[in-house]
Amino acid sequence: MSSVIEGATPGFLVWRLSMKWRVAVDRAVAPLGLTHAQYALVASLYGMHRDGLRPSQRQLADHTGLEALYVSKLARALETAGLLERERDPRDPRAVRLALTEQGREATRRAIEVVQELMGQLLEPLGGLDSARTREFARELTTLLDVPLVPSTEQEHEKEQP
């Protein structure tokens, strides 16, 4: 283990791993004309579409963990690039539904292949994508992601409310 990381807090390690992953994905998908955030959006949209969904920007924001305003900005840029279509939901005029174009589906398929290769490299020390250690690691990460986090100042403010 790196001497910089020895004795590091779990929060610091999570941050370092997330930054390592973001930078690696950014570099890997850049030749495809995508950023890491755009990849997260199109790959999620690709998977949701495969499941028969045409999500709204809000649903995609909830799915990815990105802020709705940021998803809107990314979606506009991806629409300009010809990778996705945005359309008002006829049942809810406030909602904007998203779908990948054929060009977007092809770019996303290529990007997923590149990112899956990176994922294999990252998880090799745990035994690879299908190892018991990787499955346990995924369960642990899911446990942490399920914990709602509220900054202490918000908690204190909520306690003061009648």
LINQUI-V56390 format. One record per residue. RES is the residue in three letters. D_FIRST is the distance of its C-alpha to the first C-alpha in Angstrom with 1 decimal. Layout:
res = (RES | RES)
d_first = (D_FIRST | D_FIRST)
This chain:
res = (MET | SER | SER | VAL | ILE | GLU | GLY | ALA | THR | PRO | GLY | PHE | LEU | VAL | TRP | ARG | LEU | SER | MET | LYS | TRP | ARG | VAL | ALA | VAL | ASP | ARG | ALA | VAL | ALA | PRO | LEU | GLY | LEU | THR | HIS | ALA | GLN | TYR | ALA | LEU | VAL | ALA | SER | LEU | TYR | GLY | MET | HIS | ARG | ASP | GLY | LEU | ARG | PRO | SER | GLN | ARG | GLN | LEU | ALA | ASP | HIS | THR | GLY | LEU | GLU | ALA | LEU | TYR | VAL | SER | LYS | LEU | ALA | ARG | ALA | LEU | GLU | THR | ALA | GLY | LEU | LEU | GLU | ARG | GLU | ARG | ASP | PRO | ARG | ASP | PRO | ARG | ALA | VAL | ARG | LEU | ALA | LEU | THR | GLU | GLN | GLY | ARG | GLU | ALA | THR | ARG | ARG | ALA | ILE | GLU | VAL | VAL | GLN | GLU | LEU | MET | GLY | GLN | LEU | LEU | GLU | PRO | LEU | GLY | GLY | LEU | ASP | SER | ALA | ARG | THR | ARG | GLU | PHE | ALA | ARG | GLU | LEU | THR | THR | LEU | LEU | ASP | VAL | PRO | LEU | VAL | PRO | SER | THR | GLU | GLN | GLU | HIS | GLU | LYS | GLU | GLN | PRO)
d_first = (0.0 | 3.8 | 6.4 | 8.4 | 6.9 | 6.8 | 10.2 | 10.9 | 13.8 | 14.2 | 16.5 | 14.2 | 11.6 | 14.8 | 16.1 | 13.1 | 13.2 | 17.0 | 17.1 | 15.0 | 17.5 | 20.5 | 20.0 | 19.5 | 22.6 | 24.6 | 24.2 | 24.9 | 28.0 | 29.4 | 31.5 | 33.1 | 34.1 | 31.8 | 29.2 | 26.5 | 28.8 | 31.7 | 29.9 | 29.0 | 32.7 | 34.2 | 32.0 | 32.8 | 36.4 | 36.5 | 35.3 | 37.7 | 40.5 | 39.8 | 40.3 | 43.7 | 42.8 | 43.7 | 41.8 | 42.8 | 40.5 | 40.1 | 39.1 | 36.6 | 35.2 | 34.8 | 33.2 | 30.6 | 30.0 | 31.2 | 34.0 | 37.4 | 38.4 | 35.3 | 36.2 | 39.7 | 38.7 | 36.4 | 39.3 | 41.8 | 39.7 | 39.2 | 42.9 | 43.8 | 41.7 | 43.7 | 40.8 | 42.1 | 45.2 | 45.8 | 48.9 | 50.5 | 50.8 | 54.5 | 54.1 | 52.1 | 52.9 | 49.9 | 47.4 | 46.2 | 45.3 | 42.9 | 43.0 | 41.5 | 44.0 | 44.2 | 42.3 | 39.7 | 39.3 | 38.9 | 36.3 | 34.4 | 34.5 | 33.1 | 30.3 | 29.4 | 29.1 | 26.8 | 24.6 | 24.6 | 23.3 | 20.4 | 19.9 | 19.9 | 17.1 | 14.9 | 15.8 | 15.7 | 12.5 | 14.5 | 17.6 | 19.2 | 21.6 | 23.8 | 21.6 | 22.0 | 18.3 | 18.9 | 22.2 | 20.7 | 18.1 | 21.1 | 23.1 | 20.6 | 20.5 | 24.3 | 24.6 | 22.9 | 24.9 | 28.1 | 27.8 | 30.2 | 29.0 | 31.7 | 31.1 | 32.6 | 35.4 | 36.6 | 36.6 | 38.6 | 41.0 | 41.5 | 42.4 | 45.0 | 46.7 | 49.9)
